[in-house]
Amino acid sequence: MTDKYDRDLQRKLLLALYDARPHPISYEILAEIEREFGNDDCFTDNLLYLREHGLIDFHMEISSDGVRNSFQWASNTLRLTHIGVDFVRDDGGLGAILNVKIIKLHNDTLVAIEDIISASNIPEDQKKGLISKLRELPSDAIKHLILQLLTQGVQNLPVALQLIEKALKAS
């Protein structure tokens, strides 16, 4: 049995739409790709699947006789969305640039680290030395330290998950 969601055929369709963009895909190219899917239901299902993922868009009317659906779609409205362009380019596109999350490290973060050091089971003079060095660190070094602490937290996931759950319940 062949998979009706043939990734190679889906990619061929997406690339054809990419090449045609901003114009409609030619009828000849679309008909050739549709034939490769084997039948109308398979092709239509793949169109719906790609649309559900936001990769393509088109106008479609659906009617039903109670047993089967009938799909009427306008081929001249079939187009690749911006998400589809980013997917085809495989570089993250503008979405990768626009969806960047900025995390600011506030003084509270450093105070929290200082509190952890203060509560630790090490000699007082060592605690004071660590806290003093922490306060002297430049911002890049603090960022690096926070990432290392985050990595350690993820590597000790059961403990980290308990801390996350505790924080979520408190908020």
N, C-alpha and C positions, 0 to 999 in steps of 0.2 A: 504494500500500500504506500502510495506517495503522500507526502505531507502537503496538505492543501495550502499551508502557510509557507510557501517556498521562499526562503530568504533571498535567494539569488534573483528570483523573478520580482520580488518586492523591491530589491535594490535597483534592478533594471528600470522599473517604473519610476522610482524616485529620481534616478539619474536622468531619465528622459525628461521628466518634469523640470529638473534643475537646469538642463541644457536649454529648454524652451523658455524658461522664466525670463521676462514677465509675461510672455505671450502664451496662449493655449498650446498644448502639445498637438502635433499634427495628427490628423485622423489616421493616416497610414501607420505611423509609429504606434499609436494607441491600439489600433486594430491588431497589429502584429503581437504586441505584448498580451493583449486580451486572449488571442488564440493560444499563446504559450501556457496560459493558466488552465486551458483544457475545456472549460465551460463557463457560461455566464454566471452561475451561482458562485463558483470558486473565485472568479474575478471580482464580482460584486462584494463577496465576503472579505476579500483582501482589501478592497477599497475602504470598506467600513472599518476594518481593523486598523488600517493606517490613519484613517480620520479620527478614530477613537483615541489614538496616541498623539494626535495633534500634528502629524507630519504632513498631511494633505487636507485640502478642503474642497468641497464641491456642493452643488445644489442637487438634492435628491427628493423625490416624492415617493412615499411608500403607501401602497394600498394592499388590502388583504381581502381574500374571499372567505376567511375564517379557517382555512386549512393552510394556505400558502401566502406568503407575502409577494407582492409584485413591486419591483424597484424600477423607477424611471429616473435616470440621472442625465444631466446635461454635460456632455464631454467638454464643451467649451468653457465650463466653469471649474473644471478640474485643475487645481494649482497646488504647488508646493508652498507650505507655510514657512514662516521664519524659523520655526522649530525644525522643519524638514530640511531647510538649507543648512542649518547648523549640524544636523545629523549626517547629511551627505558629506559635508566638508570634514567632519570628524575632528574638528579642532575646538569644539566648545562654542565657537562663534562669539557673537556679541553677548549671548546669554552668560558665557563664562566671565566676561568682563563686568556686565551689569549686575550679576547676581553675587558678586563678591561680598562677603560678610566681614565687616571690620569689627575687631574686638579691641576695645580700649582697656588698658590696664590702669585701674585707678589706684589711688593711694590705699584704699581699703584692701586691695589684693595684697599689697606689701605688708600691711598691718596683720592680715590673716596669716601670712607666712611667718611673720615675726611671732605671732601668738603660738603657732605650731612649734616653732623653735623653743620659745619660752616654756612650753608645756612638756618638752621632751625630757628624756632621762639622761641628759648629759651634764657635765659640770658647769657651774654658773659662769666661770670665766670663758669657757668655750661657747656658751650661749651668747654672751655679750660680744665676743669676737665675730661670730657668725652674723648676728644682727647688724653689727657695725659694718661688716663687709657688704651685706645685703643693701644697706642704705647708700653705699658708695658706688654700687653697680650702675653703669650706663644703661639707658633704656633697651638697647639691643641685647645686652647680656641678661637683663631681667626677662625680656621676651623669650630668649633661649631657655632660661631656667624654667619659666612657666611651661613651655612646651615639653621640656624634659619631665617635669612633674606630672603633666597631663599624660605623657607616654607611660610613665610608671603606674599611674592610676588605671589606665586602660589595660596594662599588662597584669594588673592585680584586679581584674574586672569584678569578681564577686564582692570585694570590699568596696570598690568604686560604685557599684550598683546600689549597695546599701546606703552609701553617702548621698547618691543622687536621689534615691527614694526619700530619704530623710529630709533633704533640702526641698523636694517637691511638696511633701506633706506640710512643711513649715510655711510655705508661701501661699 
